[in-house]
Amino acid sequence: MDDLAPLSEPAAELLARWGIPAGAAVATTERGTNNRTLQVTAGDRRWFLRISQNLTSDQAQAEHRLLARLARAGLPFAVPVHQPA
């Protein structure tokens, strides 16, 4: 993982829409084959931002519906939550 660095102003404004505080830092994670993943850190809190690189809008929306259904299923583990941009 790359060292944490301050976010650019546009990125910070986008993250603020999700309630992530000003001053958050971002680090790229090991790149997968389908997505780009960033670790966002502010104080002792962490978030992971996944940027889909090969899904159509319809495919991404289908994935979001599936994740929402899994989250309601009472599974014994956390399910990622889609946050609209």
KAVEN-V715905 format. One record per residue. N is the residue number from 0. RES is the residue in one letter. SS is DSSP state (helix for helix, strand for strand, loop for the rest). Layout:
N_RES_SS, N_RES_SS
//
This chain:
0_M_loop, 1_D_loop, 2_D_loop, 3_L_loop, 4_A_strand, 5_P_strand, 6_L_loop, 7_S_loop, 8_E_helix, 9_P_helix, 10_A_helix, 11_A_helix, 12_E_helix, 13_L_helix, 14_L_helix, 15_A_helix, 16_R_helix, 17_W_loop, 18_G_loop, 19_I_loop, 20_P_loop, 21_A_loop, 22_G_loop, 23_A_loop, 24_A_strand, 25_V_strand, 26_A_strand, 27_T_strand, 28_T_loop, 29_E_loop, 30_R_loop, 31_G_loop, 32_T_loop, 33_N_loop, 34_N_strand, 35_R_strand, 36_T_strand, 37_L_strand, 38_Q_strand, 39_V_strand, 40_T_strand, 41_A_strand, 42_G_loop, 43_D_loop, 44_R_strand, 45_R_strand, 46_W_strand, 47_F_strand, 48_L_strand, 49_R_strand, 50_I_strand, 51_S_strand, 52_Q_loop, 53_N_loop, 54_L_loop, 55_T_loop, 56_S_helix, 57_D_helix, 58_Q_helix, 59_A_helix, 60_Q_helix, 61_A_helix, 62_E_helix, 63_H_helix, 64_R_helix, 65_L_helix, 66_L_helix, 67_A_helix, 68_R_helix, 69_L_helix, 70_A_helix, 71_R_loop, 72_A_loop, 73_G_loop, 74_L_loop, 75_P_loop, 76_F_loop, 77_A_loop, 78_V_loop, 79_P_loop, 80_V_loop, 81_H_loop, 82_Q_loop, 83_P_loop, 84_A_loop
//
